[in-house]
Amino acid sequence: MKKKTEHELAHSIDQVERRIEVRRARLQRHAGEVADATREWAKPLPLLGAAAVAVVGFLLSRGRAAPSVRRYESVARPGLIAALAGLAQIALRLAASPLIRAGWNRYVSRGRP
């Protein structure tokens, strides 16, 4: 095996360092692309989670009536229209809430580049 000269050795080291830098740049670019794609995919998740919690809470609240409300069950007769009206009322209350409006404004402002 022939010994490399100092110049050849320096050239080999430079090539290895160049390959490492190319790989590092490629990895950083791919990591950035994955982060951007994940961020775009996850944007609606908080709002969907809040809506799901509201729906589950509404459905659970309809499960059992309180003792003071039971005498009015025959008058109320909850149905699909009443459930939709309740969901609309929840949505209106949430939309009018200053905390939700501030969160929505922050969410919208973050989404724009």
OpenMM code with the backbone's topology and positions (N, CA, C; nanometers):
from openmm import Vec3, app, unit

residues = "MET LYS LYS LYS THR GLU HIS GLU LEU ALA HIS SER ILE ASP GLN VAL GLU ARG ARG ILE GLU VAL ARG ARG ALA ARG LEU GLN ARG HIS ALA GLY GLU VAL ALA ASP ALA THR ARG GLU TRP ALA LYS PRO LEU PRO LEU LEU GLY ALA ALA ALA VAL ALA VAL VAL GLY PHE LEU LEU SER ARG GLY ARG ALA ALA PRO SER VAL ARG ARG TYR GLU SER VAL ALA ARG PRO GLY LEU ILE ALA ALA LEU ALA GLY LEU ALA GLN ILE ALA LEU ARG LEU ALA ALA SER PRO LEU ILE ARG ALA GLY TRP ASN ARG TYR VAL SER ARG GLY ARG PRO".split()
positions = [
    Vec3(0.0836, -0.1179, 0.0000),
    Vec3(0.0000, 0.0000, 0.0000),
    Vec3(0.0884, 0.1246, 0.0000),
    Vec3(0.0584, 0.2118, -0.0905),
    Vec3(0.1381, 0.3322, -0.1087),
    Vec3(0.0921, 0.4391, -0.0099),
    Vec3(0.1866, 0.5064, 0.0515),
    Vec3(0.1553, 0.6149, 0.1424),
    Vec3(0.1148, 0.7369, 0.0624),
    Vec3(0.0116, 0.8062, 0.1139),
    Vec3(-0.0330, 0.9272, 0.0456),
    Vec3(0.0560, 1.0440, 0.0851),
    Vec3(0.0735, 1.1299, -0.0100),
    Vec3(0.1502, 1.2498, 0.0206),
    Vec3(0.0621, 1.3433, 0.1028),
    Vec3(0.1245, 1.4437, 0.1545),
    Vec3(0.0513, 1.5398, 0.2379),
    Vec3(-0.0566, 1.6107, 0.1563),
    Vec3(-0.0273, 1.6409, 0.0319),
    Vec3(-0.1236, 1.7083, -0.0551),
    Vec3(-0.2430, 1.6165, -0.0851),
    Vec3(-0.2152, 1.4895, -0.1150),
    Vec3(-0.3238, 1.3943, -0.1434),
    Vec3(-0.4106, 1.3718, -0.0199),
    Vec3(-0.3461, 1.3645, 0.0949),
    Vec3(-0.4196, 1.3458, 0.2194),
    Vec3(-0.5096, 1.4658, 0.2479),
    Vec3(-0.4578, 1.5850, 0.2284),
    Vec3(-0.5386, 1.7060, 0.2496),
    Vec3(-0.6553, 1.7095, 0.1512),
    Vec3(-0.6308, 1.6672, 0.0277),
    Vec3(-0.7366, 1.6647, -0.0729),
    Vec3(-0.8455, 1.5637, -0.0339),
    Vec3(-0.8044, 1.4462, 0.0155),
    Vec3(-0.9011, 1.3447, 0.0593),
    Vec3(-0.9838, 1.3959, 0.1766),
    Vec3(-0.9183, 1.4627, 0.2689),
    Vec3(-0.9897, 1.5182, 0.3846),
    Vec3(-1.0889, 1.6247, 0.3398),
    Vec3(-1.0483, 1.7089, 0.2459),
    Vec3(-1.1385, 1.8114, 0.1930),
    Vec3(-1.2614, 1.7493, 0.1266),
    Vec3(-1.2400, 1.6408, 0.0524),
    Vec3(-1.3536, 1.5736, -0.0118),
    Vec3(-1.4506, 1.5172, 0.0917),
    Vec3(-1.3965, 1.4552, 0.1955),
    Vec3(-1.4818, 1.3990, 0.3005),
    Vec3(-1.5588, 1.5101, 0.3706),
    Vec3(-1.4912, 1.6209, 0.4030),
    Vec3(-1.5584, 1.7330, 0.4676),
    Vec3(-1.6667, 1.7925, 0.3784),
    Vec3(-1.6406, 1.8007, 0.2484),
    Vec3(-1.7393, 1.8527, 0.1543),
    Vec3(-1.8630, 1.7619, 0.1497),
    Vec3(-1.8404, 1.6290, 0.1484),
    Vec3(-1.9534, 1.5348, 0.1489),
    Vec3(-2.0340, 1.5467, 0.2782),
    Vec3(-1.9644, 1.5643, 0.3894),
    Vec3(-2.0340, 1.5806, 0.5179),
    Vec3(-2.1188, 1.7075, 0.5159),
    Vec3(-2.0650, 1.8166, 0.4626),
    Vec3(-2.1407, 1.9421, 0.4554),
    Vec3(-2.2624, 1.9289, 0.3640),
    Vec3(-2.2463, 1.8580, 0.2508),
    Vec3(-2.3593, 1.8369, 0.1599),
    Vec3(-2.4678, 1.7555, 0.2297),
    Vec3(-2.4287, 1.6508, 0.3012),
    Vec3(-2.5264, 1.5687, 0.3739),
    Vec3(-2.5944, 1.6488, 0.4838),
    Vec3(-2.5175, 1.7304, 0.5560),
    Vec3(-2.5738, 1.8129, 0.6622),
    Vec3(-2.6761, 1.9113, 0.6049),
    Vec3(-2.6414, 1.9753, 0.4942),
    Vec3(-2.7344, 2.0703, 0.4315),
    Vec3(-2.8609, 1.9985, 0.3836),
    Vec3(-2.8453, 1.8793, 0.3266),
    Vec3(-2.9597, 1.8021, 0.2795),
    Vec3(-3.0504, 1.7633, 0.3968),
    Vec3(-2.9889, 1.7180, 0.5063),
    Vec3(-3.0673, 1.6814, 0.6250),
    Vec3(-3.1415, 1.8011, 0.6827),
    Vec3(-3.0750, 1.9157, 0.6870),
    Vec3(-3.1421, 2.0358, 0.7376),
    Vec3(-3.2581, 2.0762, 0.6473),
    Vec3(-3.2384, 2.0661, 0.5158),
    Vec3(-3.3451, 2.1003, 0.4218),
    Vec3(-3.4633, 2.0048, 0.4378),
    Vec3(-3.4346, 1.8753, 0.4493),
    Vec3(-3.5429, 1.7772, 0.4662),
    Vec3(-3.6154, 1.7974, 0.5995),
    Vec3(-3.5397, 1.8260, 0.7052),
    Vec3(-3.6023, 1.8504, 0.8353),
    Vec3(-3.6917, 1.9734, 0.8296),
    Vec3(-3.6486, 2.0764, 0.7602),
    Vec3(-3.7306, 2.1964, 0.7439),
    Vec3(-3.8572, 2.1681, 0.6652),
    Vec3(-3.8454, 2.0878, 0.5593),
    Vec3(-3.9627, 2.0529, 0.4797),
    Vec3(-4.0622, 1.9708, 0.5609),
    Vec3(-4.0113, 1.8767, 0.6410),
    Vec3(-4.0996, 1.7950, 0.7253),
    Vec3(-4.1677, 1.8819, 0.8299),
    Vec3(-4.0926, 1.9741, 0.8905),
    Vec3(-4.1513, 2.0630, 0.9908),
    Vec3(-4.2600, 2.1506, 0.9290),
    Vec3(-4.2355, 2.2034, 0.8099),
    Vec3(-4.3360, 2.2861, 0.7426),
    Vec3(-4.4604, 2.2058, 0.7082),
    Vec3(-4.4413, 2.0850, 0.6561),
    Vec3(-4.5561, 2.0013, 0.6205),
    Vec3(-4.6361, 1.9630, 0.7446),
    Vec3(-4.5679, 1.9309, 0.8527),
    Vec3(-4.6365, 1.8951, 0.9770),
    Vec3(-4.7118, 2.0151, 1.0329),
    Vec3(-4.6518, 2.1319, 1.0256),
    Vec3(-4.7174, 2.2539, 1.0740),
    Vec3(-4.8444, 2.2824, 0.9937),
    Vec3(-4.8369, 2.2672, 0.8626),
    Vec3(-4.9554, 2.2901, 0.7790),
    Vec3(-5.0641, 2.1879, 0.8084),
    Vec3(-5.0241, 2.0632, 0.8304),
    Vec3(-5.1214, 1.9576, 0.8568),
    Vec3(-5.1888, 1.9782, 0.9910),
    Vec3(-5.1149, 2.0289, 1.0891),
    Vec3(-5.1665, 2.0391, 1.2261),
    Vec3(-5.2394, 2.1701, 1.2539),
    Vec3(-5.2461, 2.2625, 1.1588),
    Vec3(-5.3111, 2.3913, 1.1844),
    Vec3(-5.4552, 2.3781, 1.2345),
    Vec3(-5.5416, 2.2974, 1.1716),
    Vec3(-5.6808, 2.2941, 1.2166),
    Vec3(-5.7052, 2.2067, 1.3391),
    Vec3(-5.6059, 2.1350, 1.3882),
    Vec3(-5.6275, 2.0411, 1.4987),
    Vec3(-5.6793, 2.1063, 1.6271),
    Vec3(-5.6281, 2.2222, 1.6713),
    Vec3(-5.6823, 2.2805, 1.7938),
    Vec3(-5.8302, 2.3162, 1.7813),
    Vec3(-5.8686, 2.3694, 1.6659),
    Vec3(-6.0100, 2.4049, 1.6473),
    Vec3(-6.0972, 2.2804, 1.6398),
    Vec3(-6.0481, 2.1772, 1.5728),
    Vec3(-6.1246, 2.0523, 1.5670),
    Vec3(-6.1367, 1.9896, 1.7051),
    Vec3(-6.0321, 1.9980, 1.7836),
    Vec3(-6.0361, 1.9453, 1.9199),
    Vec3(-6.1367, 2.0202, 2.0060),
    Vec3(-6.1395, 2.1527, 1.9948),
    Vec3(-6.2355, 2.2318, 2.0720),
    Vec3(-6.3779, 2.1998, 2.0291),
    Vec3(-6.4000, 2.1844, 1.8991),
    Vec3(-6.5345, 2.1504, 1.8508),
    Vec3(-6.5750, 2.0114, 1.8990),
    Vec3(-6.4815, 1.9170, 1.8973),
    Vec3(-6.5135, 1.7815, 1.9431),
    Vec3(-6.5473, 1.7806, 2.0920),
    Vec3(-6.4749, 1.8571, 2.1707),
    Vec3(-6.5037, 1.8654, 2.3139),
    Vec3(-6.6411, 1.9275, 2.3363),
    Vec3(-6.6757, 2.0303, 2.2594),
    Vec3(-6.8076, 2.0925, 2.2735),
    Vec3(-6.9184, 1.9933, 2.2389),
    Vec3(-6.9005, 1.9168, 2.1321),
    Vec3(-7.0020, 1.8196, 2.0923),
    Vec3(-7.0145, 1.7085, 2.1964),
    Vec3(-6.9021, 1.6575, 2.2444),
    Vec3(-6.9063, 1.5516, 2.3453),
    Vec3(-6.9703, 1.6032, 2.4731),
    Vec3(-6.9358, 1.7237, 2.5149),
    Vec3(-6.9964, 1.7817, 2.6345),
    Vec3(-7.1458, 1.7995, 2.6183),
    Vec3(-7.1853, 1.8448, 2.5013),
    Vec3(-7.3294, 1.8626, 2.4769),
    Vec3(-7.4018, 1.7288, 2.4802),
    Vec3(-7.3443, 1.6283, 2.4153),
    Vec3(-7.4091, 1.4975, 2.4132),
    Vec3(-7.4128, 1.4338, 2.5517),
    Vec3(-7.3074, 1.4511, 2.6287),
    Vec3(-7.3070, 1.3968, 2.7644),
    Vec3(-7.4058, 1.4697, 2.8541),
    Vec3(-7.4235, 1.5975, 2.8309),
    Vec3(-7.5174, 1.6730, 2.9140),
    Vec3(-7.6614, 1.6325, 2.8862),
    Vec3(-7.6880, 1.5777, 2.7714),
    Vec3(-7.8237, 1.5344, 2.7383),
    Vec3(-7.8542, 1.3962, 2.7957),
    Vec3(-7.7533, 1.3269, 2.8459),
    Vec3(-7.7702, 1.1896, 2.8934),
    Vec3(-7.8682, 1.1766, 3.0078),
    Vec3(-7.8517, 1.2537, 3.1110),
    Vec3(-7.9378, 1.2461, 3.2284),
    Vec3(-7.9815, 1.3856, 3.2672),
    Vec3(-8.1059, 1.3979, 3.2966),
    Vec3(-8.1579, 1.5273, 3.3401),
    Vec3(-8.1471, 1.5371, 3.4922),
    Vec3(-8.1283, 1.6574, 3.5401),
    Vec3(-8.1253, 1.6813, 3.6841),
    Vec3(-8.2646, 1.6565, 3.7414),
    Vec3(-8.2755, 1.6245, 3.8710),
    Vec3(-8.4068, 1.5954, 3.9306),
    Vec3(-8.5069, 1.7097, 3.9150),
    Vec3(-8.4613, 1.8338, 3.9210),
    Vec3(-8.5547, 1.9459, 3.9096),
    Vec3(-8.6035, 1.9647, 3.7665),
    Vec3(-8.5330, 1.9091, 3.6712),
    Vec3(-8.5703, 1.9266, 3.5307),
    Vec3(-8.6575, 1.8097, 3.4830),
    Vec3(-8.6560, 1.6986, 3.5536),
    Vec3(-8.7265, 1.5796, 3.5081),
    Vec3(-8.8757, 1.6021, 3.4915),
    Vec3(-8.9349, 1.6852, 3.5709),
    Vec3(-9.0797, 1.7051, 3.5586),
    Vec3(-9.1172, 1.7765, 3.4286),
    Vec3(-9.0182, 1.8434, 3.3654),
    Vec3(-9.0468, 1.9140, 3.2407),
    Vec3(-9.0117, 1.8320, 3.1168),
    Vec3(-8.9636, 1.7094, 3.1340),
    Vec3(-8.9239, 1.6283, 3.0190),
    Vec3(-9.0395, 1.6039, 2.9238),
    Vec3(-9.1577, 1.5844, 2.9770),
    Vec3(-9.2714, 1.5582, 2.8892),
    Vec3(-9.3051, 1.6814, 2.8058),
    Vec3(-9.2737, 1.7975, 2.8567),
    Vec3(-9.3026, 1.9208, 2.7824),
    Vec3(-9.1930, 1.9469, 2.6789),
    Vec3(-9.0665, 1.9222, 2.7166),
    Vec3(-8.9558, 1.9579, 2.6289),
    Vec3(-8.9424, 1.8642, 2.5100),
    Vec3(-8.9494, 1.7333, 2.5312),
    Vec3(-8.9327, 1.6327, 2.4259),
    Vec3(-8.8151, 1.6676, 2.3338),
    Vec3(-8.6943, 1.6495, 2.3852),
    Vec3(-8.5784, 1.6867, 2.3037),
    Vec3(-8.5698, 1.6000, 2.1777),
    Vec3(-8.5341, 1.6608, 2.0715),
    Vec3(-8.5195, 1.5913, 1.9443),
    Vec3(-8.4027, 1.6467, 1.8669),
    Vec3(-8.3989, 1.6173, 1.7400),
    Vec3(-8.2889, 1.6606, 1.6551),
    Vec3(-8.2827, 1.8125, 1.6445),
    Vec3(-8.3985, 1.8762, 1.6312),
    Vec3(-8.3999, 2.0224, 1.6184),
    Vec3(-8.3493, 2.0864, 1.7472),
    Vec3(-8.3897, 2.0297, 1.8621),
    Vec3(-8.3426, 2.0842, 1.9892),
    Vec3(-8.1921, 2.0644, 2.0040),
    Vec3(-8.1408, 1.9501, 1.9584),
    Vec3(-7.9967, 1.9254, 1.9656),
    Vec3(-7.9215, 2.0238, 1.8773),
    Vec3(-7.9718, 2.0485, 1.7575),
    Vec3(-7.9069, 2.1447, 1.6682),
    Vec3(-7.9136, 2.2856, 1.7250),
    Vec3(-8.0266, 2.3188, 1.7853),
    Vec3(-8.0391, 2.4514, 1.8470),
    Vec3(-7.9395, 2.4648, 1.9625),
    Vec3(-7.9225, 2.3584, 2.0394),
    Vec3(-7.8250, 2.3616, 2.1484),
    Vec3(-7.6832, 2.3777, 2.0973),
    Vec3(-7.6500, 2.3071, 1.9902),
    Vec3(-7.5162, 2.3219, 1.9309),
    Vec3(-7.4950, 2.4628, 1.8767),
    Vec3(-7.5981, 2.5182, 1.8151),
    Vec3(-7.5873, 2.6548, 1.7634),
    Vec3(-7.5675, 2.7530, 1.8790),
    Vec3(-7.6375, 2.7293, 1.9899),
    Vec3(-7.6224, 2.8159, 2.1063),
    Vec3(-7.4806, 2.8071, 2.1631),
    Vec3(-7.4264, 2.6865, 2.1702),
    Vec3(-7.2892, 2.6692, 2.2189),
    Vec3(-7.1911, 2.7406, 2.1258),
    Vec3(-7.2110, 2.7242, 1.9959),
    Vec3(-7.1212, 2.7891, 1.8994),
    Vec3(-7.1285, 2.9403, 1.9116),
    Vec3(-7.2487, 2.9939, 1.9307),
    Vec3(-7.2656, 3.1383, 1.9445),
    Vec3(-7.1993, 3.1879, 2.0726),
    Vec3(-7.2151, 3.1144, 2.1810),
    Vec3(-7.1506, 3.1539, 2.3068),
    Vec3(-6.9990, 3.1520, 2.2926),
    Vec3(-6.9475, 3.0485, 2.2291),
    Vec3(-6.8029, 3.0412, 2.2099),
    Vec3(-6.7536, 3.1528, 2.1188),
    Vec3(-6.8274, 3.1814, 2.0134),
    Vec3(-6.7850, 3.2862, 1.9196),
    Vec3(-6.7875, 3.4232, 1.9864),
    Vec3(-6.8788, 3.4437, 2.0801),
    Vec3(-6.8895, 3.5725, 2.1476),
    Vec3(-6.7924, 3.5855, 2.2641),
    Vec3(-6.7276, 3.4784, 2.3020),
    Vec3(-6.6358, 3.4810, 2.4155),
    Vec3(-6.5098, 3.5594, 2.3798),
    Vec3(-6.4700, 3.6549, 2.4640),
    Vec3(-6.3485, 3.7318, 2.4349),
    Vec3(-6.2235, 3.6431, 2.4313),
    Vec3(-6.2196, 3.5421, 2.5143),
    Vec3(-6.1033, 3.4531, 2.5170),
    Vec3(-6.0909, 3.3759, 2.3855),
    Vec3(-6.2033, 3.3243, 2.3363),
    Vec3(-6.2017, 3.2507, 2.2101),
    Vec3(-6.1693, 3.3447, 2.0940),
    Vec3(-6.2266, 3.4659, 2.0961),
    Vec3(-6.1965, 3.5611, 1.9885),
    Vec3(-6.0489, 3.5972, 1.9875),
    Vec3(-5.9904, 3.6193, 2.1052),
    Vec3(-5.8476, 3.6519, 2.1112),
    Vec3(-5.7641, 3.5343, 2.0611),
    Vec3(-5.8016, 3.4132, 2.1000),
    Vec3(-5.7300, 3.2959, 2.0512),
    Vec3(-5.7426, 3.2788, 1.9009),
    Vec3(-5.8622, 3.3017, 1.8493),
    Vec3(-5.8838, 3.2908, 1.7046),
    Vec3(-5.8009, 3.3947, 1.6298),
    Vec3(-5.7995, 3.5186, 1.6797),
    Vec3(-5.7212, 3.6236, 1.6144),
    Vec3(-5.5729, 3.5893, 1.6155),
    Vec3(-5.5245, 3.5321, 1.7245),
    Vec3(-5.3854, 3.4919, 1.7313),
    Vec3(-5.3584, 3.3769, 1.6345),
    Vec3(-5.4501, 3.2819, 1.6275),
    Vec3(-5.4356, 3.1688, 1.5365),
    Vec3(-5.4310, 3.2159, 1.3910),
    Vec3(-5.5198, 3.3075, 1.3565),
    Vec3(-5.5254, 3.3580, 1.2186),
    Vec3(-5.4001, 3.4376, 1.1857),
    Vec3(-5.3539, 3.5195, 1.2807),
    Vec3(-5.2358, 3.6004, 1.2514),
    Vec3(-5.1086, 3.5160, 1.2400),
    Vec3(-5.1008, 3.4046, 1.3132),
    Vec3(-4.9863, 3.3151, 1.3022),
    Vec3(-4.9864, 3.2399, 1.1706),
    Vec3(-5.1031, 3.2145, 1.1162),
    Vec3(-5.1133, 3.1340, 0.9945),
    Vec3(-5.0672, 3.2074, 0.8703),
    Vec3(-5.0650, 3.3381, 0.8762),
    Vec3(-5.0241, 3.4164, 0.7581),
    Vec3(-4.8751, 3.4442, 0.7645),
    Vec3(-4.8042, 3.4234, 0.6517),
    Vec3(-4.6579, 3.4478, 0.6524),
    Vec3(-4.6229, 3.5941, 0.6543),
] * unit.nanometer
topology = app.Topology()
chain = topology.addChain("A")
for resn in residues:
    res = topology.addResidue(resn, chain)
    for name in ("N", "CA", "C"):
        topology.addAtom(name, app.Element.getBySymbol(name[0]), res)
